[in-house]
Amino acid sequence: MRKLCAKIVSKNLTSEQKDNRKDMCLYLLDRTQSDRNFLKNVITGDETWIFVYVLKKKDKVRNDTHLHHHVRKKAIMSKSKIKSMLICFSDSQGIVHTEFVPQGQTVNQFYYREILERLRKRAVRVQPSIANNWMLHHDNAFCHMAISVIEFLAKKSIHLVPQPPYSPDLSPCNFFCFQN
């Protein structure tokens, strides 16, 4: 099995994790049924790796009966070893904020808090209708669930939408924004 497929393989969850996941899913289902604007107020974010593709030209020899040997150039794409991390936030209307992580920078709690501050300012400009009551949905990565990030969100009155454990089906960047 290749590493690419590891995201799709389901994890062996404990019964406690399964119950927690069920409770969170029922909560989210109930919330969407009781509040029609719930999903319109959610901004969701995730990180994804973006690979650089290089356009190369390949010689193609063609043998025609009417022409002598003819050489044409054919463009092909090849994946480079260069990759960048993109952090993307979107809502029901589309992409709200994107940032490329600088080369060599790790996404830790301090860097992620800076990104959230820029997201907060951008959400006010881009989505003024939900500027005061938007909610954030992100996965359970260590930098997302750090105490300093949780305190920052509470201080700025940004509510978190709970993420069930090991739920790759709720990862928007990997499956919806960038399909291939």
HELIX and SHEET records of a PDB file:
HELIX    1   1 LYS A    3  LYS A    7  5                                   5    
HELIX    2   2 SER A   15  SER A   34  1                                  20    
HELIX    3   3 LEU A   39  ASN A   41  5                                   3    
HELIX    4   4 GLN A  109  VAL A  126  1                                  18    
HELIX    5   5 PRO A  128  ILE A  130  5                                   3    
HELIX    6   6 ILE A  147  LYS A  155  1                                   9    
HELIX    7   7 PRO A  168  LEU A  170  5                                   3    
HELIX    8   8 PRO A  172  PRO A  172  1                                   1    
HELIX    9   9 CYS A  173  CYS A  177  3                                   5    
SHEET    1   A 5 GLY A  94  PHE A 100  0                                        
SHEET    2   A 5 HIS A  70  ASP A  91 -1                                        
SHEET    3   A 5 VAL A  42  ARG A  62 -1                                        
SHEET    4   A 5 MET A 135  HIS A 137  1                                        
SHEET    5   A 5 HIS A 159  LEU A 160  1                                        
END                                                                             
